[in-house]
Amino acid sequence: MALEKLDRQQWRFEEAVDHVAEIVRAEKSVAEEKVPEPAYGAPWLQEPPPTDRARAMARNELLVALRDGDLHATGRLSTTRANRVLPPHTEWTLHSGHSEPISPAQWRSGEFRTGSLRLIDGEFIDIRVPRFMVRVIWPQPTSSSVQVDYTTPYLDLLRAAIAHFGITEEKQPKKDNLVDWFREHQVEGEALSENLASAMATLVRLPSSQRGGAKRMW
């Protein structure tokens, strides 16, 4: 990959959580998304909304990847303790203006909360992760990733024709030869009509081959 094409955008931790949560929700079935009715008189027994559950799972997955070193992150570090008696009543102050890498060991030994990673001897804030790494580890689901087992005799015959003639982008048989081949076959005991055979012959060839733009082998 050329350096000028490298995706250098950094996501804030919460932006990464949003991305992973969206994928988590997409992978859950409709049945899993149903929230049970709350128990009467016991609101503390209510399950969190699906969106909150997805974000909690996404947050955990991101932290596991960071602790294992599969995902890298940077943050602004402070090793200067603050006077907690005075505003802003924080433990660490004077965070660096420049981000630096956070090691897996620091993720494992620290405590992550409210967007900061607190260590024994310092604190990282403004934590960011490379967008391209998050997208590689948690890619957006696509229609091609969904398994489709449904087929029809016509689709099976189209695939058989492609295999029989060895059709590729560079090898486009003549339509007449394909029509004759389709007419020799039957679907559910019935021969294909001339119009249907012609349509199927069109479907197995590239549109450019019908305009004379592709190389014909025979």
JONOR-V726538 format. One record per run of one state. SS is the DSSP state (A for helix, B for strand, O for the rest). FROM is the first residue (numbers start at 0). LEN is the number of residues. If there is no record, write none. Layout:
ss: <SS & SS>
from: <FROM & FROM>
len: <LEN & LEN>
This chain:
ss: <O & A & O & B & A & O & A & O & A & O & A & O & B & O & B & O & B & O & B & O & A & O & B & O & B & O & B & A & O & A & O & A & O & B & O & A & O & B & O & B & O & A & O & A & O & B & O>
from: <0 & 2 & 5 & 9 & 12 & 27 & 29 & 33 & 42 & 45 & 49 & 68 & 72 & 78 & 79 & 81 & 91 & 93 & 99 & 102 & 103 & 109 & 110 & 113 & 115 & 118 & 122 & 130 & 137 & 142 & 145 & 152 & 165 & 171 & 172 & 174 & 183 & 185 & 187 & 189 & 191 & 193 & 203 & 206 & 210 & 215 & 216>
len: <2 & 3 & 4 & 3 & 15 & 2 & 4 & 9 & 3 & 4 & 19 & 4 & 6 & 1 & 2 & 10 & 2 & 6 & 3 & 1 & 6 & 1 & 3 & 2 & 3 & 4 & 8 & 7 & 5 & 3 & 7 & 13 & 6 & 1 & 2 & 9 & 2 & 2 & 2 & 2 & 2 & 10 & 3 & 4 & 5 & 1 & 2>
